[in-house]
Amino acid sequence: MARYIGAVCRLCRREGEKLFLKGDKCYTDKCPFAKRPTLPGQRGKFGQPSRVRVKDYGIRLREKQKLRTIYGVMEHQFRKYFNIARRMPGRAGENLLQLLERRLDNIVYRLGFAPSRKSARQLVRHGHFLVNGRKTDIPSYILHQGDVVQVMEKSKKLEIIHEMLKKRGRIIELSWLQLDKAHLEGRLLSMPTREEIPITINENFVVEFYSR
C-alpha cells in the first residue's frame, strides 16, 4: 500500500500551519515548523513572490490536501470516502469528516492511546486493539455508534499507552467519545457533528473540488 515516507514537518510548512503530525515534538520548542514556518523548497528559501495570486482551484486543492494530510489518507482511499459521503443523507462535507473521524486509527488517537495518528495506525496494525471483543488490525476500520475499542490484555503494559494517558491534558475531550482509563477502553457514544470535530478545515471547499 502506498504511503508518504518524506519529512512530515514539510507538510505542515506547505499548509502554513501546525497539523500536529509528530505528536509530542509538535508541542515543544524543537518543532521544526516553529523554527521555520516558511514554505518548503525554493519559494520558502527566497520568499514567495508577493504578486502570486492563488486561484479558486488552488485554494480548494490545498484544503483537500490538508484534510488528507491530517488523517494520513492517500488520494485513492480519500476519493472513495468522498463518494460514500456524497451518497449518505445530509451534507457531503460533514459526512466526509464523520467517516474520517470514525476510522479506528483516529479513534485510538482521539482516546489518547497514541501521540499521533501515524503512531495510532502503527499500534493498530501491530494488533494491539480489540473492537467489540474481536482483534482488529485494520486502521481504516469504520466504527459505529456503541462500538467499544479495547487495548488487548497482552498490550496493557505498553509504555507508549501509559505515557500518553499521563499527558491526556493535551487531548481535547470529546462528547461523542467515552474513555475508561481503568480498563483501557473507549466507546463511540454517538456520531460526531461538525461542531464536535476539532479541526480547522473548510469541508465545503473539498466538496467543491471533487464536484467541479
C-alpha positions as CSV (number, residue, x, y, z in Angstrom):
1,M,0.0,0.0,0.0
2,A,1.3,3.5,-0.9
3,R,2.3,5.8,1.9
4,Y,4.1,9.0,2.4
5,I,7.7,8.5,3.7
6,G,9.0,12.0,3.5
7,A,9.6,14.6,6.2
8,V,6.2,15.3,7.8
9,C,7.2,18.7,9.1
10,R,7.5,19.7,5.4
11,L,3.7,19.0,5.1
12,C,2.9,21.5,7.9
13,R,5.1,24.1,6.3
14,R,3.3,23.5,3.0
15,E,-0.1,24.2,4.6
16,G,1.2,27.1,6.6
17,E,0.0,25.8,10.0
18,K,0.8,23.1,12.6
19,L,-1.0,19.9,11.8
20,F,0.4,18.1,14.8
21,L,1.7,15.1,12.8
22,K,4.6,14.2,15.1
23,G,2.9,14.1,18.4
24,D,4.9,15.4,21.4
25,K,7.5,17.2,19.4
26,C,4.9,19.5,18.0
27,Y,4.3,20.9,21.5
28,T,7.9,21.7,22.2
29,D,10.4,24.4,21.1
30,K,12.1,21.8,18.9
31,C,9.2,21.7,16.5
32,P,10.7,22.5,13.0
33,F,7.6,24.4,11.9
34,A,8.0,26.8,14.9
35,K,11.6,27.4,13.8
36,R,11.0,27.7,10.1
37,P,7.4,28.4,9.2
38,T,8.2,29.3,5.6
39,L,7.1,27.3,2.6
40,P,9.4,24.3,1.7
41,G,11.6,24.4,-1.4
42,Q,12.8,27.5,-3.3
43,R,9.8,29.6,-2.5
44,G,10.4,29.2,1.2
45,K,14.1,29.9,0.8
46,F,13.8,33.1,-1.1
47,G,10.3,34.1,-0.1
48,Q,7.1,33.6,-2.0
49,P,6.5,36.2,-4.7
50,S,4.1,38.8,-3.4
51,R,2.3,39.1,-6.7
52,V,1.3,35.5,-7.0
53,R,-2.5,35.1,-6.7
54,V,-3.8,31.6,-5.8
55,K,-6.8,30.8,-7.9
56,D,-10.0,29.2,-6.7
57,Y,-8.9,25.8,-7.9
58,G,-5.7,26.1,-5.9
59,I,-7.5,27.1,-2.7
60,R,-9.8,24.1,-2.9
61,L,-6.9,21.8,-3.8
62,R,-4.9,22.9,-0.8
63,E,-7.9,22.4,1.5
64,K,-8.4,18.9,0.2
65,Q,-4.6,18.1,0.6
66,K,-4.6,19.5,4.1
67,L,-7.5,17.3,5.1
68,R,-5.8,14.2,3.6
69,T,-2.6,15.1,5.4
70,I,-4.3,15.5,8.8
71,Y,-5.8,12.0,8.6
72,G,-3.0,10.3,6.7
73,V,-5.1,9.1,3.9
74,M,-3.9,8.5,0.3
75,E,-5.8,10.0,-2.6
76,H,-7.5,6.8,-3.9
77,Q,-8.9,6.0,-0.5
78,F,-9.8,9.6,0.2
79,R,-11.8,9.7,-3.1
80,K,-13.7,6.6,-2.0
81,Y,-14.6,8.2,1.3
82,F,-15.9,11.2,-0.6
83,N,-18.1,9.0,-2.9
84,I,-19.5,7.3,0.1
85,A,-20.2,10.6,1.9
86,R,-21.9,12.0,-1.2
87,R,-24.4,9.1,-1.2
88,M,-25.2,9.4,2.5
89,P,-28.1,11.6,3.6
90,G,-27.1,15.1,4.8
91,R,-24.3,17.3,3.8
92,A,-21.4,15.6,2.0
93,G,-18.7,17.6,3.7
94,E,-19.9,16.8,7.2
95,N,-20.4,13.2,6.2
96,L,-16.8,13.0,4.9
97,L,-15.4,14.4,8.2
98,Q,-17.5,12.0,10.2
99,L,-16.2,9.0,8.2
100,L,-12.6,10.1,8.7
101,E,-13.2,10.6,12.5
102,R,-14.7,7.1,12.8
103,R,-11.6,5.4,11.5
104,L,-10.1,3.1,14.1
105,D,-6.7,4.7,14.0
106,N,-8.3,8.2,14.5
107,I,-10.4,6.8,17.4
108,V,-7.3,5.4,19.1
109,Y,-5.6,8.8,18.7
110,R,-8.6,10.7,20.0
111,L,-8.9,8.5,23.0
112,G,-5.3,9.4,23.9
113,F,-3.7,6.0,23.4
114,A,-1.2,7.3,20.9
115,P,0.7,10.6,20.4
116,S,-0.3,11.0,16.7
117,R,-2.5,9.3,14.1
118,K,0.6,7.8,12.5
119,S,1.6,6.2,15.7
120,A,-2.0,5.1,16.3
121,R,-2.0,3.5,12.8
122,Q,1.1,1.5,13.7
123,L,-0.3,0.3,17.0
124,V,-3.5,-0.9,15.3
125,R,-1.5,-2.7,12.5
126,H,0.5,-4.5,15.2
127,G,-2.7,-5.9,16.6
128,H,-2.8,-4.1,20.0
129,F,-6.6,-3.4,19.9
130,L,-9.9,-5.1,20.0
131,V,-13.2,-3.8,18.6
132,N,-16.2,-5.2,20.3
133,G,-14.0,-8.0,21.7
134,R,-12.5,-9.0,18.3
135,K,-8.9,-8.4,17.3
136,T,-8.9,-5.7,14.6
137,D,-5.7,-4.7,12.9
138,I,-7.2,-2.6,10.1
139,P,-6.5,1.2,10.7
140,S,-9.3,2.2,8.2
141,Y,-12.0,0.1,10.0
142,I,-15.0,2.3,10.4
143,L,-16.6,2.3,13.9
144,H,-20.4,2.6,14.5
145,Q,-22.3,4.1,17.4
146,G,-21.9,1.9,20.5
147,D,-18.7,0.2,19.4
148,V,-16.1,-0.4,22.1
149,V,-12.3,-0.2,21.5
150,Q,-10.1,-2.0,24.0
151,V,-6.4,-2.5,24.4
152,M,-5.6,-6.2,24.2
153,E,-4.7,-7.8,27.5
154,K,-1.1,-8.6,26.4
155,S,-0.7,-5.0,25.3
156,K,-1.9,-3.3,28.5
157,K,1.7,-2.8,29.7
158,L,2.8,-0.9,26.6
159,E,4.8,2.1,27.8
160,I,3.6,4.4,25.0
161,I,-0.1,4.0,26.0
162,H,0.5,4.8,29.7
163,E,2.8,7.7,28.9
164,M,0.1,9.2,26.7
165,L,-2.6,8.8,29.3
166,K,-0.4,10.7,31.7
167,K,-0.3,13.6,29.1
168,R,-4.0,13.4,28.4
169,G,-4.3,17.1,29.2
170,R,-3.2,17.8,25.6
171,I,-6.1,15.7,24.3
172,I,-9.3,17.5,23.5
173,E,-12.2,16.0,25.5
174,L,-14.9,15.0,23.0
175,S,-18.6,14.5,24.0
176,W,-19.1,11.6,21.5
177,L,-16.2,9.5,22.9
178,Q,-16.0,7.9,26.4
179,L,-12.7,6.8,27.9
180,D,-12.4,4.2,30.7
181,K,-8.8,4.6,31.8
182,A,-9.0,1.8,34.4
183,H,-9.9,-0.8,31.8
184,L,-8.0,0.9,28.9
185,E,-11.1,1.1,26.6
186,G,-13.2,3.6,24.9
187,R,-16.7,3.8,23.4
188,L,-18.2,5.7,20.5
189,L,-21.2,7.2,22.2
190,S,-22.7,8.9,19.1
191,M,-21.9,10.1,15.6
192,P,-19.9,13.4,15.8
193,T,-21.4,16.5,14.4
194,R,-19.4,19.2,12.6
195,E,-19.2,21.3,15.7
196,E,-17.8,18.4,17.7
197,I,-14.9,17.8,15.2
198,P,-11.9,20.0,16.3
199,I,-10.1,20.6,13.1
200,T,-9.7,23.9,11.2
201,I,-10.9,23.0,7.7
202,N,-13.4,24.2,5.2
203,E,-15.0,20.9,4.1
204,N,-17.2,22.8,1.6
205,F,-14.1,23.5,-0.5
206,V,-13.3,19.8,-0.6
207,V,-16.8,19.1,-1.9
208,E,-16.5,21.8,-4.5
209,F,-13.1,20.4,-5.6
210,Y,-14.5,17.0,-6.3
211,S,-17.7,18.4,-7.8
212,R,-16.1,20.6,-10.4
